[in-house]
Amino acid sequence: MDAIPHLSTQDKRTLALSSLGGALEFYDFVIYVFYAKIISDLFFPSTLSPFWAMLNTYGIFAAGYFFRPLGGVVMAHFGDLVGRKRLFSLSILLMSLPTLMIGLLPTFESIGYFAPVLLLLMRVIQGIAIGGEIPAAWTFVSEHVPERRIGLANGLLTAGLSLGILLGSLMSLWISLQFTETVIHDWAWRIAFIAGGIFGLFALYLRSYLKETPVFKAMQARKQLSKDLPIKQVLINHKAAVIIGMLFTWFLTACVVVIILAMPNLLTTVFGFDRASAFQMQSAAIIMQMLGCILAGTLADRFGCAKVMMLGATALAVVAAFFYHSLGHASHIIIFMLYMLLGLCSGTVGMVSCSMVKMFPAPIRFSGISFSYNVSYAVVGGLTLPLIQILSQYSDIGAMYYIVALAIMACLTAVVFKKKFESSNSIKHVI
């Protein structure tokens, strides 16, 4: 077997700078949800019932997700026509500024109903930006690194998403330790958003040193840029790739939302864990998921994305069954260890982007990845928690059935992917 090339210094720099946007997205996700109660108090009239204020706050949060497909399609369109780097920089700018502005917005007491309207506007802009950011990162990095390092590159990028969750949790924890509840409610909650905005603007500055991808430059030189609307070509000629990409994204969403984000609430409300223990377990699982993403990417470069996806999804289903059935029965240390192992197995999602890179040819790659990922995420991302809530009415471990079902779905999808896109005849898709 030929030796797999090492990543160059330039490749590593590209990876590091590309991962910042995804980390910022999930960082913002965590801090918004964490401070949702404070936002509902400050951005809506005091006469409004707490229930409706919280519902409106989550509705504004969800609005960002509904605009992801639009942002993804529009930004990807120009990314396939004018270059990856330009849109890569624009996406993080459109994420950073609204995050910063949320930390500076006047409240309902100061400007009345303009406060929730401005908050909604910031979330919409974030949603448009996020729709382009992650597909841009996956495309940008995959077209920079050596072909036989695409798996590792995408694994590292996906690990960056998990890092954003961890950073958001740590920031919230730090603020809660430094300030009283009254001070946090009055102004200290803004620190998390302002810090995120400054972080994003700094990342934008660093990205100015990135270079356009060699693949895009080659297409320019050979005049191979798409003459038609890239998204039109995607929908007409790459239907199978779109469906596979959507199903893989569904699996990714479950691993992030159910296994990582929603787990502390399950542990504290149903199984009697204190918040400190739940946070420690979540943090450990996030770190293990990051390691799992990197491991999956490394293995994919040797054995192919499909084999790693099938093995990882199978392991995830088995470990999930053991973990959920241990809740309420096994000791805390056993549960802790099983949760860490579950986090490691969930790192299989590092294969999702790698798979999509291989499915779409370079001239429409950005648009293909963006459409598949964003449309699927917008739909299943909004439905996942309600579905889990419905399942929990029938069983305290209803989430397990959801995870196992999607793991089986990911295995079957990987079989189809291998047959269609990882044969020797499909290597052209990566070039």
TORKOL-460847 format. One record per residue (C-alpha): x, y, z. Coordinates in Angstrom, 2 decimals. Example, Ala and Ser with C-alpha at 12.3 -4.5 7.8 and 13.67 -1.06 7.14 Angstrom:
c1,c2,c3
12.30,-4.50,7.80
13.67,-1.06,7.14
# end
This chain:
c1,c2,c3
0.00,0.00,0.00
1.32,3.43,-0.98
2.25,5.76,1.83
-0.35,8.39,2.61
1.15,11.89,2.20
1.57,14.12,5.23
-0.22,17.43,5.57
2.04,20.37,4.76
2.39,23.42,6.97
0.13,25.30,4.56
-2.47,22.52,4.76
-2.45,22.67,8.57
-2.84,26.46,8.52
-5.74,26.14,6.10
-7.40,23.53,8.32
-7.02,25.61,11.47
-8.44,28.78,9.91
-11.25,26.90,8.19
-12.46,25.25,11.39
-13.01,28.58,13.15
-16.31,29.33,11.39
-17.94,26.03,12.29
-16.75,26.41,15.88
-18.31,29.89,16.00
-21.65,28.55,14.72
-21.98,25.95,17.44
-20.59,28.33,20.06
-23.38,30.77,19.24
-25.91,27.93,19.30
-24.92,26.95,22.85
-24.81,30.42,24.35
-28.14,31.46,22.81
-29.88,28.39,24.25
-28.11,28.82,27.60
-29.25,32.45,27.94
-32.67,31.97,26.33
-34.54,32.68,29.58
-32.68,35.98,30.09
-33.26,36.95,26.45
-36.98,36.22,26.82
-37.13,38.48,29.90
-35.24,41.36,28.30
-36.47,41.38,24.69
-40.21,40.95,25.25
-42.74,42.94,27.31
-43.07,42.04,30.98
-46.83,41.70,30.46
-46.26,38.72,28.19
-46.53,35.35,29.92
-43.22,33.51,30.50
-44.42,30.66,28.28
-45.06,32.89,25.27
-41.89,34.89,25.84
-39.82,31.68,25.78
-41.72,30.38,22.77
-41.00,33.59,20.87
-37.34,33.44,21.92
-36.95,29.90,20.59
-38.94,30.87,17.51
-36.43,33.62,16.76
-33.64,31.11,17.27
-35.32,28.67,14.88
-35.72,31.38,12.24
-31.98,31.26,11.66
-32.27,27.59,10.67
-35.11,28.23,8.26
-32.90,30.68,6.34
-29.95,28.28,6.15
-31.00,26.68,2.85
-31.47,30.08,1.21
-28.08,31.29,2.38
-26.46,28.02,1.44
-27.84,27.96,-2.10
-27.12,31.63,-2.84
-23.62,31.66,-1.36
-22.73,28.31,-2.88
-23.89,29.54,-6.28
-21.38,32.37,-6.20
-18.77,30.14,-4.57
-18.90,27.84,-7.61
-18.73,30.80,-10.00
-16.43,33.45,-8.45
-14.30,31.44,-6.03
-14.34,29.63,-2.70
-12.17,32.11,-0.80
-14.40,35.17,-1.34
-17.53,33.45,-0.09
-15.56,31.81,2.71
-14.63,35.24,4.04
-18.10,36.69,3.52
-19.80,33.88,5.46
-17.77,34.38,8.64
-18.24,38.16,8.42
-22.01,37.69,8.26
-21.81,35.38,11.27
-19.52,37.50,13.40
-21.24,40.86,13.12
-24.72,39.64,14.21
-23.20,37.68,17.11
-21.44,40.86,18.24
-24.58,42.95,17.73
-26.76,40.61,19.82
-24.41,41.37,22.70
-24.93,45.11,22.13
-28.65,45.28,21.30
-30.88,47.53,23.40
-33.66,45.71,25.23
-37.45,46.03,25.13
-37.34,48.51,27.99
-35.27,50.89,25.81
-36.74,50.59,22.31
-39.93,48.54,22.68
-40.89,46.09,19.93
-37.87,47.09,17.85
-35.81,44.94,20.26
-37.27,41.53,19.25
-37.39,42.66,15.59
-33.67,43.49,15.63
-32.92,40.21,17.42
-34.84,38.35,14.70
-32.92,40.23,12.00
-29.60,39.24,13.57
-30.64,35.57,13.68
-31.78,35.66,10.04
-28.42,37.08,8.93
-26.64,34.43,11.01
-28.74,31.73,9.39
-27.88,32.95,5.88
-24.18,33.04,6.80
-24.17,29.62,8.45
-25.81,28.15,5.38
-22.66,28.98,3.43
-19.96,28.65,6.10
-19.74,24.93,6.82
-20.15,23.71,3.21
-17.57,26.34,2.23
-15.12,25.02,4.82
-15.57,21.41,3.72
-15.13,22.34,0.06
-12.25,24.74,0.65
-10.17,22.36,2.71
-10.88,19.28,0.59
-9.63,21.12,-2.49
-6.44,22.21,-0.71
-5.15,19.02,0.90
-3.77,15.94,-0.90
-6.50,13.64,-2.21
-5.58,10.85,0.23
-5.85,13.23,3.19
-9.41,14.42,2.51
-10.79,12.12,5.23
-8.48,13.46,7.94
-9.08,17.04,6.84
-12.84,16.69,7.09
-12.57,14.82,10.37
-10.58,17.70,11.83
-13.12,20.24,10.52
-16.05,18.34,12.02
-14.16,18.11,15.30
-14.06,21.92,15.16
-17.88,21.96,15.32
-17.76,20.00,18.56
-15.07,22.34,19.86
-17.52,25.22,19.43
-20.03,23.44,21.69
-17.34,22.94,24.33
-16.18,26.57,24.13
-19.76,27.82,24.48
-20.33,25.63,27.52
-17.06,26.74,29.12
-17.84,30.41,28.48
-21.26,30.04,30.11
-19.70,28.21,33.05
-17.05,30.91,33.49
-19.65,33.69,33.49
-21.79,31.81,36.04
-18.75,31.48,38.34
-17.63,35.11,37.98
-20.93,36.96,38.37
-24.08,36.77,40.46
-27.39,35.80,38.84
-28.56,39.43,39.07
-25.45,40.79,37.34
-25.67,38.11,34.63
-29.31,39.05,34.01
-28.51,42.78,33.92
-25.50,42.77,31.58
-22.96,39.96,32.02
-24.81,37.63,29.58
-23.68,40.02,26.82
-20.03,39.05,27.39
-20.54,35.65,25.72
-21.94,37.20,22.51
-19.43,40.06,22.35
-16.55,37.60,22.83
-17.95,35.40,20.04
-18.26,38.37,17.68
-14.69,39.54,18.36
-13.45,35.98,17.88
-15.19,35.82,14.50
-13.78,39.15,13.30
-10.30,38.02,14.29
-10.87,34.80,12.34
-11.94,36.91,9.34
-8.65,38.81,9.51
-6.67,35.57,9.66
-8.60,34.16,6.70
-7.34,37.00,4.52
-4.09,35.06,4.37
-5.75,32.00,2.84
-5.29,31.29,-0.86
-7.87,30.23,-3.42
-8.10,26.45,-3.84
-5.92,24.84,-6.53
-8.98,23.00,-7.85
-10.90,26.23,-8.48
-7.86,27.88,-10.06
-7.46,24.90,-12.38
-11.14,25.09,-13.38
-10.69,28.80,-14.11
-7.63,28.14,-16.23
-9.36,25.37,-18.19
-12.60,27.40,-18.40
-14.47,24.57,-16.67
-16.59,26.76,-14.42
-20.26,25.94,-14.56
-21.98,27.70,-17.47
-25.42,26.91,-16.08
-26.85,27.49,-12.62
-24.85,25.12,-10.37
-27.91,24.27,-8.26
-29.86,23.40,-11.43
-27.17,20.90,-12.42
-27.18,19.46,-8.90
-30.94,18.83,-8.91
-31.05,17.45,-12.46
-27.89,15.35,-12.65
-26.99,14.43,-9.06
-30.24,13.37,-7.40
-28.72,10.25,-5.83
-25.87,12.26,-4.29
-28.34,14.80,-2.89
-30.48,12.09,-1.24
-27.45,10.30,0.23
-26.05,13.61,1.49
-29.38,14.45,3.15
-29.58,11.07,4.90
-25.99,11.35,6.15
-26.76,14.86,7.43
-29.76,13.47,9.31
-27.42,11.05,11.04
-25.01,13.90,11.85
-27.82,15.98,13.34
-28.88,13.14,15.62
-25.35,12.59,16.88
-24.86,16.26,17.70
-28.31,17.30,18.95
-29.41,14.14,20.79
-26.14,12.64,22.04
-24.39,15.91,22.94
-26.71,18.90,23.24
-29.85,17.33,24.70
-28.14,14.80,26.98
-27.59,17.04,30.05
-31.31,17.80,30.21
-32.15,14.07,30.12
-29.59,13.25,32.80
-30.73,15.99,35.20
-34.52,15.90,34.75
-35.15,12.16,34.40
-32.23,10.30,35.99
-31.34,12.58,38.89
-27.84,13.75,37.95
-26.80,17.13,39.30
-25.91,19.84,36.78
-22.20,19.78,37.59
-21.97,16.04,36.88
-24.00,16.37,33.70
-21.72,19.17,32.48
-18.61,17.11,33.23
-20.03,14.15,31.33
-21.05,16.32,28.40
-17.61,17.94,28.21
-15.90,14.54,28.26
-18.24,13.26,25.53
-17.52,16.32,23.37
-13.78,15.73,23.64
-14.27,12.06,22.76
-16.46,13.01,19.80
-13.68,15.29,18.54
-11.19,12.43,18.85
-13.67,10.13,17.11
-14.00,12.52,14.17
-10.23,12.62,13.73
-9.92,8.83,14.08
-12.73,8.24,11.57
-11.08,10.61,9.08
-7.71,8.90,9.44
-9.25,5.46,8.90
-11.28,6.71,5.92
-8.10,7.73,4.09
-6.96,4.10,4.31
-10.16,2.09,4.03
-12.73,4.44,2.47
-15.57,6.50,3.92
-18.21,3.81,3.44
-16.47,1.11,5.48
-15.75,3.55,8.32
-19.34,4.81,8.29
-20.74,1.27,8.43
-18.42,0.21,11.25
-18.88,3.45,13.21
-22.68,3.52,12.89
-22.90,-0.13,13.99
-20.69,0.55,17.01
-22.79,3.63,17.82
-26.02,1.61,17.84
-24.53,-1.08,20.12
-22.99,1.40,22.58
-26.18,3.53,22.61
-28.22,0.46,23.60
-25.84,-0.29,26.49
-25.64,3.35,27.60
-29.35,4.14,27.66
-30.24,0.86,29.37
-27.60,1.60,32.05
-29.30,4.88,33.02
-31.02,4.51,36.36
-29.42,1.13,36.99
-25.60,1.25,36.73
-23.20,3.31,38.83
-22.29,6.84,37.80
-18.77,5.81,36.81
-20.09,3.09,34.46
-22.52,5.55,32.91
-19.73,8.11,32.59
-17.47,5.62,30.76
-20.27,4.46,28.46
-21.16,8.07,27.61
-17.54,8.79,26.71
-17.52,5.70,24.48
-20.79,6.85,22.91
-19.18,10.23,22.21
-16.24,8.48,20.54
-18.53,6.41,18.30
-20.56,9.50,17.38
-17.34,10.88,15.86
-18.33,8.78,12.84
-20.12,11.94,11.68
-16.71,13.18,10.56
-17.38,11.03,7.46
-20.45,12.98,6.38
-18.58,15.85,4.73
-15.89,13.58,3.30
-18.60,11.50,1.63
-20.30,14.54,0.12
-17.00,15.88,-1.25
-16.58,12.60,-3.12
-20.11,12.61,-4.49
-20.13,16.00,-6.24
-17.74,16.96,-9.06
-15.69,20.12,-8.57
-17.69,22.58,-10.79
-20.83,22.17,-8.68
-19.33,20.76,-5.47
-20.02,23.78,-3.26
-23.66,23.96,-4.39
-24.21,20.20,-4.08
-22.83,19.97,-0.55
-24.58,23.15,0.55
-28.00,22.14,-0.76
-27.89,18.60,0.66
-26.57,19.68,4.06
-28.65,22.80,4.62
-32.03,21.55,3.42
-31.67,18.37,5.46
-30.40,20.22,8.55
-33.19,22.80,8.34
-35.86,20.06,8.28
-34.51,17.40,10.64
-32.75,19.91,12.90
-36.12,21.42,13.70
-37.90,18.07,14.04
-35.34,16.14,16.09
-36.11,17.49,19.56
-39.92,17.34,19.12
-39.58,13.71,17.94
-37.42,12.89,20.96
-40.03,14.55,23.19
-42.78,12.40,21.68
-40.71,9.21,22.10
-39.93,10.13,25.72
-43.67,10.01,26.51
-43.57,6.28,25.87
-40.15,5.58,27.41
-37.56,7.47,29.44
-34.96,6.17,26.96
-37.02,6.95,23.86
-33.98,8.78,22.42
-32.19,5.42,22.16
-34.68,4.15,19.57
-34.15,7.29,17.50
-30.36,6.93,17.61
-30.41,3.20,16.79
-32.84,3.72,13.89
-30.69,6.44,12.36
-27.51,4.37,12.85
-29.12,1.55,10.86
-30.19,4.08,8.23
-26.60,5.42,8.04
-25.26,1.86,7.55
-27.67,1.15,4.69
-26.95,4.53,3.10
-23.21,3.84,3.32
-23.74,0.60,1.36
-25.39,2.56,-1.46
-22.71,5.26,-1.28
-19.92,2.69,-1.59
-21.51,1.10,-4.64
-22.13,4.39,-6.44
-19.27,6.66,-5.41
-16.32,4.76,-3.94
-15.59,2.42,-6.78
-12.45,2.93,-8.87
-14.62,4.48,-11.55
-15.73,7.27,-9.23
-12.34,8.80,-8.42
-13.03,11.65,-10.83
-15.48,13.12,-8.33
-12.68,13.98,-5.95
-10.50,15.75,-8.49
# end
